[in-house]
Amino acid sequence: MERLYLYQASLAVWGLSFLLNAGSSFATGDGGIVPLLFAVSGGALVLGSGYESLRTDPAEFTISAGSLFLVIGTAFLILILTVLDVAFPL
């Protein structure tokens, strides 16, 4: 699989986790500035990663294996922690 698509998919997962967190905050009635910023930044990450994956040539995209592993690992971790936060709020 192309590294570009793995990288952009990881950024989209980051954005989806931000949107999930904001959505759960809005659903509980917490409509402060932080959930609003999470919603805006999550939407921007999803849209931006989609745009970049369509506009960038995969052959020209370069990223080291370590950096790619770090981005994928943090996306996986942030998604798990967000799901746990939404499922078991404090």
C-alpha positions in Angstrom: 0.0 0.0 0.0 1.2 3.5 -0.8 2.6 5.5 2.2 0.7 8.5 1.1 -2.7 6.8 1.7 -1.6 5.3 5.0 -0.4 8.7 6.2 -3.6 10.6 5.0 -5.9 7.8 6.4 -4.1 8.2 9.8 -4.7 12.0 9.7 -8.4 11.3 8.9 -8.6 9.0 11.9 -7.3 11.8 14.0 -10.0 14.1 12.6 -12.7 11.5 13.1 -11.7 11.1 16.8 -11.9 14.8 17.3 -15.3 14.9 15.7 -16.4 12.0 17.9 -15.2 13.8 21.0 -17.0 17.0 20.0 -20.2 15.1 19.1 -20.3 13.4 22.4 -19.8 16.8 24.1 -22.6 18.4 22.1 -24.9 15.5 22.9 -24.4 15.9 26.6 -25.2 19.6 26.4 -21.6 20.9 26.8 -21.4 23.5 24.0 -18.3 25.4 25.0 -15.5 26.7 22.9 -13.4 23.5 23.3 -15.9 21.1 21.7 -16.5 23.7 18.9 -12.7 23.9 18.2 -12.5 20.1 18.3 -15.4 19.9 15.7 -13.7 22.5 13.4 -10.3 21.0 13.6 -11.6 17.5 13.2 -13.5 18.5 10.1 -10.5 20.3 8.7 -8.3 17.2 9.2 -10.8 14.9 7.5 -11.4 17.3 4.6 -7.7 18.2 4.3 -6.5 14.6 4.3 -9.1 13.7 1.6 -8.0 16.6 -0.5 -4.3 15.8 -0.2 -4.8 12.1 -1.0 -6.6 13.1 -4.2 -4.2 15.9 -5.2 -0.8 14.5 -4.3 1.1 12.0 -6.5 1.9 8.9 -4.4 5.2 8.4 -6.2 6.4 11.9 -5.1 5.3 11.5 -1.5 8.2 10.7 0.9 8.1 9.9 4.6 10.4 7.8 6.7 9.2 4.4 8.0 9.6 5.6 11.5 7.6 8.7 11.1 4.9 6.8 9.3 4.8 4.2 12.1 4.5 7.0 14.7 1.6 8.7 12.9 -0.3 5.4 12.4 0.4 4.4 16.0 -0.8 7.7 17.5 -3.9 7.6 15.3 -4.7 4.1 16.6 -4.1 5.2 20.2 -6.1 8.4 19.9 -9.0 6.5 18.4 -9.0 3.9 21.2 -8.7 6.6 23.9 -11.5 8.7 22.4 -13.9 5.7 22.2 -13.1 4.8 25.8 -13.7 8.5 26.8 -17.0 8.5 25.0 -18.1 5.1 26.3 -17.0 5.7 29.9 -17.2 9.5 30.7 -15.8 10.7 34.0 
